[in-house]
Amino acid sequence: MQFSNLDQFKNVVKDYVVFEGKDVIFAKHDNTRYRVMCAPTCPWTILCSWAHDLKSYQVETFIDTHSCPREMKLGCAITKWISEKLALYIRTNPNVEGEDVMNHNTIGYGLNVSSNKVYKAWGIARDIVVGFEREQYGKILIKIVALLLK
């Protein structure tokens, strides 16, 4: 598996471990590599580093064996991550209410996240979606004014 940068790798790993319900540690990282490990007693490990011949980052080691149980509270599920996922949900369901957001987060990802964190993420996600709509509307308005002035 290849990645253009380490941030892309980190985001993919976060999505994967939240889906699997595993809390991981981003153990070693610098400009050329990233190692992610599960609990100290669990063998699950993934290492991504720069491949000079491919001119991209590539997964070198991936041990996909877990000996730890699924967790409902994850350190990877921070407000920023939740808001990015909710922004996609809000774009498709613009009239969504708070309880629907909580159910989507619990059912869709199998997470046990505090309601305060979800409502904060919901607010950030709405700002992302509404800001995106306002930006598009502003561009359209500028084009309309330019056409009327011609």
VOBA-1610 file (N, C-alpha, C; in pm, whole numbers, padded with zeros to 5 digits, always signed):
BEGIN
Met+00084-00116+00000Met+00000+00000+00000Met+00090+00124+00000Gln+00057+00222-00084Gln+00140+00341-00099Gln+00061+00466-00059Phe+00134+00565-00007Phe+00075+00691+00037Phe+00162+00806-00011Ser+00099+00917-00041Ser+00174+01033-00087Ser+00244+01106+00027Asn+00187+01099+00148Asn+00252+01161+00264Asn+00213+01086+00391Leu+00280+01116+00500Leu+00256+01045+00625Leu+00123+01082+00690Asp+00073+01202+00664Asp-00058+01240+00718Asp-00168+01154+00658Gln-00157+01124+00530Gln-00254+01037+00464Gln-00250+00898+00528Phe-00131+00847+00554Phe-00116+00717+00621Phe-00180+00719+00759Lys-00153+00824+00835Lys-00206+00836+00970Lys-00359+00838+00969Asn-00419+00911+00875Asn-00565+00917+00866Asn-00625+00782+00830Val-00560+00709+00740Val-00610+00576+00702Val-00602+00482+00822Val-00493+00488+00896Val-00477+00402+01014Val-00583+00437+01119Lys-00609+00565+01140Lys-00713+00606+01236Lys-00848+00550+01197Asp-00884+00562+01070Asp-01012+00507+01024Asp-01018+00356+01046Tyr-00910+00288+01016Tyr-00905+00143+01030Tyr-00920+00099+01175Val-00844+00163+01265Val-00848+00118+01405Val-00980+00155+01472Val-01043+00264+01432Val-01174+00297+01486Val-01277+00194+01438Phe-01268+00158+01310Phe-01358+00056+01256Phe-01338-00078+01328Glu-01213-00113+01357Glu-01182-00238+01426Glu-01205-00230+01577Gly-01212-00108+01631Gly-01234-00090+01775Gly-01109-00116+01857Lys-00995-00074+01806Lys-00868-00095+01875Lys-00804+00040+01905Asp-00754+00053+02026Asp-00684+00176+02063Asp-00535+00153+02041Val-00474+00232+01957Val-00335+00211+01920Val-00246+00324+01969Ile-00117+00301+01958Ile-00016+00400+01996Ile+00064+00433+01872Phe+00073+00560+01839Phe+00159+00603+01730Phe+00299+00615+01789Ala+00372+00504+01785Ala+00493+00486+01864Ala+00612+00567+01814Lys+00658+00538+01694Lys+00778+00606+01643Lys+00742+00678+01514His+00782+00803+01508His+00758+00875+01384His+00860+00986+01368Asp+00900+01007+01244Asp+00985+01118+01205Asp+00948+01155+01061Asn+01038+01219+00989Asn+01004+01264+00854Asn+00996+01151+00752Thr+01051+01035+00783Thr+01058+00928+00684Thr+00983+00801+00722Arg+00935+00790+00844Arg+00868+00665+00884Arg+00765+00691+00994Tyr+00675+00594+01007Tyr+00571+00599+01110Tyr+00544+00456+01155Arg+00553+00429+01284Arg+00522+00297+01338Arg+00403+00312+01433Val+00304+00225+01412Val+00184+00224+01496Val+00173+00086+01558Met+00149+00083+01690Met+00141-00044+01761Met+00016-00046+01847Cys-00030-00168+01875Cys-00144-00186+01963Cys-00093-00194+02107Ala-00167-00257+02194Ala-00127-00272+02335Ala+00006-00348+02344Pro+00079-00330+02454Pro+00210-00398+02468Pro+00203-00550+02455Thr+00091-00610+02492Thr+00080-00756+02482Thr+00024-00802+02349Cys-00017-00711+02262Cys-00079-00744+02133Cys+00026-00734+02022Pro+00031-00830+01931Pro+00134-00827+01825Pro+00103-00733+01708Trp-00017-00671+01704Trp-00054-00587+01589Trp+00042-00471+01573Thr+00099-00456+01454Thr+00195-00350+01424Thr+00185-00315+01276Ile+00206-00187+01248Ile+00218-00143+01108Ile+00328-00038+01102Leu+00413-00051+01000Leu+00524+00041+00980Leu+00519+00092+00837Cys+00521+00222+00823Cys+00521+00286+00692Cys+00647+00372+00683Ser+00718+00360+00572Ser+00840+00440+00555Ser+00856+00480+00410Trp+00950+00571+00385Trp+00974+00624+00252Trp+01042+00517+00165Ala+00986+00495+00047Ala+01045+00402-00049Ala+01109+00485-00160His+01242+00485-00165His+01314+00570-00262His+01284+00531-00406Asp+01272+00402-00434Asp+01248+00360-00571Asp+01107+00396-00619Leu+01008+00400-00530Leu+00870+00434-00567Leu+00839+00582-00550Lys+00925+00654-00482Lys+00906+00798-00454Lys+00774+00824-00381Ser+00743+00736-00286Ser+00623+00751-00204Ser+00644+00674-00074Tyr+00550+00690+00018Tyr+00555+00614+00143Tyr+00486+00480+00120Gln+00543+00376+00178Gln+00491+00242+00157Gln+00488+00165+00289Val+00387+00082+00306Val+00378-00002+00424Val+00482-00112+00411Glu+00573-00120+00506Glu+00678-00221+00504Glu+00639-00342+00587Thr+00583-00316+00704Thr+00547-00425+00795Thr+00402-00408+00837Phe+00326-00517+00828Phe+00188-00514+00874Phe+00154-00650+00934Ile+00144-00655+01065Ile+00104-00776+01136Ile-00040-00754+01181Asp-00133-00818+01112Asp-00276-00794+01136Asp-00337-00899+01228Thr-00272-00923+01341Thr-00322-01018+01439Thr-00340-00946+01572His-00464-00944+01620His-00492-00881+01749His-00517-00988+01855Ser-00462-00966+01972Ser-00492-01053+02085Ser-00564-00975+02195Cys-00601-00852+02164Cys-00667-00767+02262Cys-00816-00755+02228Pro-00900-00727+02326Pro-01044-00715+02300Pro-01079-00582+02233Arg-01198-00575+02176Arg-01249-00452+02116Arg-01277-00350+02226Glu-01245-00224+02198Glu-01268-00117+02295Glu-01373-00021+02240Met-01450+00037+02330Met-01554+00131+02289Met-01509+00276+02301Lys-01411+00304+02385Lys-01357+00439+02398Lys-01217+00439+02339Leu-01198+00520+02236Leu-01072+00520+02164Leu-01006+00657+02169Gly-00875+00657+02185Gly-00800+00782+02185Gly-00795+00847+02047Cys-00808+00767+01941Cys-00805+00820+01804Cys-00931+00898+01770Ala-01040+00870+01839Ala-01168+00934+01809Ala-01177+01070+01879Ile-01093+01162+01835Ile-01093+01297+01892Ile-01199+01380+01820Thr-01226+01497+01872Thr-01331+01583+01818Thr-01308+01616+01671Lys-01183+01641+01632Lys-01153+01675+01494Lys-01189+01558+01401Trp-01153+01436+01439Trp-01182+01319+01357Trp-01334+01299+01346Ile-01404+01311+01459Ile-01549+01293+01459Ile-01616+01400+01372Ser-01568+01525+01380Ser-01630+01633+01301Ser-01609+01611+01152Glu-01494+01557+01111Glu-01472+01529+00970Glu-01570+01423+00919Lys-01595+01320+01001Lys-01689+01216+00962Lys-01833+01268+00963Leu-01865+01352+01061Leu-02001+01408+01068Leu-02029+01507+00956Ala-01926+01576+00907Ala-01947+01671+00797Ala-02001+01598+00674Leu-01950+01480+00647Leu-02001+01401+00535Leu-02147+01362+00559Tyr-02179+01324+00682Tyr-02315+01285+00718Tyr-02411+01403+00709Ile-02367+01520+00754Ile-02453+01639+00753Ile-02475+01688+00610Arg-02378+01672+00522Arg-02398+01712+00382Arg-02509+01631+00317Thr-02518+01503+00351Thr-02623+01419+00292Thr-02755+01432+00367Asn-02750+01471+00495Asn-02871+01487+00577Asn-02866+01626+00644Pro-02901+01733+00571Pro-02883+01868+00625Pro-02973+01902+00744Asn-03085+01834+00761Asn-03177+01866+00871Asn-03160+01771+00989Val-03044+01716+01005Val-03018+01619+01111Val-03022+01687+01248Glu-03075+01616+01347Glu-03084+01667+01483Glu-02977+01603+01570Gly-02962+01654+01691Gly-02858+01610+01782Gly-02863+01462+01817Glu-02983+01409+01843Glu-02994+01267+01879Glu-02959+01178+01760Asp-02994+01223+01639Asp-02957+01147+01520Asp-02806+01142+01504Val-02740+01251+01536Val-02594+01256+01528Val-02534+01158+01627Met-02588+01155+01747Met-02538+01064+01850Met-02559+00919+01807Asn-02676+00887+01751Asn-02703+00751+01705Asn-02614+00714+01588His-02591+00806+01496His-02503+00780+01382His-02363+00747+01431Asn-02317+00824+01528Asn-02182+00805+01580Asn-02170+00672+01654Thr-02272+00636+01730Thr-02267+00513+01807Thr-02287+00392+01717Ile-02388+00397+01632Ile-02419+00281+01548Ile-02322+00270+01431Gly-02293+00380+01366Gly-02209+00376+01247Gly-02065+00335+01273Tyr-02011+00372+01387Tyr-01870+00344+01414Tyr-01849+00257+01536Gly-01956+00224+01607Gly-01942+00139+01724Gly-01864+00205+01836Leu-01877+00336+01849Leu-01802+00411+01950Leu-01889+00446+02070Asn-01826+00462+02182Asn-01891+00513+02302Asn-01824+00646+02333Val-01881+00753+02278Val-01822+00886+02290Val-01916+00971+02373Ser-01861+01058+02456Ser-01945+01143+02541Ser-02030+01235+02454Ser-02147+01268+02506Ser-02238+01354+02430Ser-02178+01493+02411Asn-02100+01541+02507Asn-02035+01672+02492Asn-01940+01673+02373Lys-01863+01566+02357Lys-01768+01559+02246Lys-01843+01552+02112Val-01952+01476+02109Val-02029+01464+01985Val-02094+01597+01949Tyr-02151+01667+02045Tyr-02216+01795+02015Tyr-02113+01900+01973Lys-01995+01897+02033Lys-01889+01988+01991Lys-01848+01957+01847Ala-01831+01829+01816Ala-01795+01787+01680Ala-01906+01821+01582Trp-02032+01808+01625Trp-02146+01842+01541Trp-02142+01990+01505Gly-02113+02074+01602Gly-02102+02218+01575Gly-01990+02250+01476Ile-01875+02185+01493Ile-01763+02207+01402Ile-01800+02159+01261Ala-01864+02043+01254Ala-01904+01987+01124Ala-02005+02078+01054Arg-02101+02132+01129Arg-02199+02224+01069Arg-02129+02350+01018Asp-02031+02398+01094Asp-01955+02515+01048Asp-01880+02485+00919Ile-01825+02363+00909Ile-01755+02323+00787Ile-01851+02322+00670Val-01967+02259+00688Val-02064+02246+00579Val-02124+02381+00542Val-02167+02458+00640Val-02228+02589+00614Val-02125+02684+00555Gly-02003+02680+00607Gly-01896+02764+00552Gly-01868+02730+00407Phe-01868+02602+00375Phe-01848+02556+00238Phe-01960+02607+00148Glu-02085+02602+00196Glu-02198+02650+00118Glu-02190+02801+00099Arg-02153+02873+00203Arg-02141+03019+00192Arg-02032+03057+00093Glu-01922+02983+00095Glu-01813+03009+00002Glu-01859+02989-00142Gln-01933+02881-00167Gln-01985+02857-00301Gln-02084+02965-00342Tyr-02172+03003-00249Tyr-02272+03107-00278Tyr-02203+03239-00309Gly-02098+03270-00235Gly-02023+03393-00260Gly-01961+03396-00398Lys-01908+03283-00444Lys-01850+03276-00578Lys-01957+03294-00685Ile-02072+03232-00665Ile-02181+03245-00761Ile-02230+03388-00766Leu-02243+03452-00648Leu-02289+03589-00641Leu-02194+03684-00714Ile-02065+03662-00701Ile-01966+03746-00770Ile-01981+03730-00921Lys-02003+03608-00968Lys-02021+03585-01112Lys-02148+03651-01163Ile-02255+03646-01086Ile-02381+03708-01126Ile-02365+03860-01135Val-02300+03918-01036Val-02278+04064-01039Val-02191+04102-01157Ala-02088+04023-01187Ala-02002+04052-01300Ala-02081+04045-01432Leu-02171+03948-01443Leu-02254+03936-01564Leu-02350+04053-01577Leu-02405+04098-01464Leu-02499+04211-01470Leu-02430+04342-01504Leu-02305+04356-01466Leu-02232+04480-01495Leu-02182+04487-01637Lys-02186+04378-01712Lys-02140+04379-01851Lys-02236+04445-01944
//
